[in-house]
Amino acid sequence: MTIKTEKTRTTLGDRMSSGGVSINSPKTPNKDLKKVLFISYYWPPAGGAPIQRILKFYKYLPEYGWNPIILTTENGDFPYIDNDLLGEIRPESKIYRAKNFSLHKLFSLFVKNPKEMFVPFAFTEKKNKSIKSRVSRWAKYNIIPDTRIFWKRRAIRKGKKILRSEKIDLIFSSSPPQTNHRIAKALSKKFRIPWIGDLRDPWTDVYWINTNTQRWKIVHRIDKKIERKTLNAMTAITTVSPGWVKLFESKSKSPVFLIHNGFDERNEKALEKNKKFTITYAGSISVEQDLNPFCQAILQIEEKLNLSENLHIRFIGNFPSFVKEILEKYSFYSQIEFIPYMPSEKVKAYISSSDLLLLLIHITADGGAINFKMYDYMAAGKPILAYGSLEGDATEILHTSKCGRMFTYEQINESSDFIYEAIEKWKENKKFNEPNEEYIESFSRRNLTKKLADIFNKHI
């Protein structure tokens, strides 16, 4: 008996009408490729960091013998939209969409600015104490495994149809949201298909849960049980940093493999020297990332140099209100430019045209936090000023790549000297550092996807 399934294929017309660019779409996969079912809540036109890892795996896997088939949401709540990413979808790709209950619409009934609740980590800000905001924030912390759970039932139903009509060799799910793994577990168990679970962040050990008292203890205990059962059901696990490899090895008997985040293509164009020394921060900022040490380091340099006409600082992204409130207190605020969220390719142009790149790393017990943008920073070849733990994985990468230096949030004097040196080199039109190009290239998306394909081949 043939079971018909509903398929949504991204056509050239669809991409053009939604703002996508199609002229550089990857080639059609060979019919002899093995098939992997990707389960991901995020899919274009969703933008931002969550989609990049999944999309680049999708882009390069056919080169290594695998054809991804996508199961995603029909009407997702996405903090960012990037229609340009639709241009990376092969017209022939099979993309199945399961309907989703929109929690965002429910939040919009309670919160004055519901969109901010979906900006990464903006919900960790505790300043807004209104009842409506507290209720919404409570939901964010206590719905388990996450607020995308209302997608699960319909996604499983759609997944069953896919698996009955397609010869799927492997299931691949990536989190957050963890709901992706819950869907994959149900499908893997029913159809006895091997399953690789990819965790871009910790689950119950993620910093924003462990530093907040709004999560109920009983909820946390239940979530930990769900986590352990789900991890142990995976055929294998992949994650993004050495610290998190150790973390998941402590929670599961499943083998755990390291596949870093990375960069896709490098900007090789020669750029003219900026008229002003330009510092760029790209990404999101939470209350746990302290901007004050950087600002105080800049103030120290102002005492040595006249920066009023020679400094330009850019913050690229959609930031919670507390970010501007912090920066407004400093004398150089007029030299700061805020640029709203934009497609990732456009951000890369700003990164490449910078003279210094700023990173604020979360300090975690496992040391596994590595900012997603750090890889694009390294690909740009510009010096990186980072604040975080000197013992973390990000520090090791910066040291080996020779792309920059990590300072603790307390090392204001030392980081100020680093900025001063970068400015002096810029004035003399001299290169600040000599990056380790061979090591940096190991973080290209193509090389990282080959690692994933090797894991796929080993576990089917």
Buried (B, 14 or more C-beta within 10 A) or exposed (E): EEEEBEBBEBEEEBBEEBBBBBEEBBEEBEEEBBBBBBBBBBBBBBBBBBBBBBBBBBBBBBBBBBBBBBBBBBBBBBBBBBBBBBBBBBBEBBBBBBBBBBBBEBBBEBBEBBBBBBBBBBBBBBEBEEEBBBEBBEBBBBBBBBBBBBBBBBBBEBBBBBBEBBEBBBBBBBBBBBBBBBBBBBBBEEBEBBBBBBBBBBBBBBBBBEEBEBBEEEBBEBBBEBBBEBBEBBBBBBBBBBBBBBBBBEBBEBBBBBBBBBBBEBBEEEEEEEEBBBBBBBBBBBBBBBBBBBBBBBBBBBEEBEBEEBBBBBBBBBBBEBBEEBBEEBEBEEBBEBBEBBBBBBBBEBBBBBBBBBBBBBBBEBBBBBBBBBBBBBBBBBBBBBBBBBEBBBBBBBBEBBBBBBBBBEBBEEBBBBBBEBBEBBEEEEEBBEBBEEBBBBBBBBBBBBBBBEBBBEBB
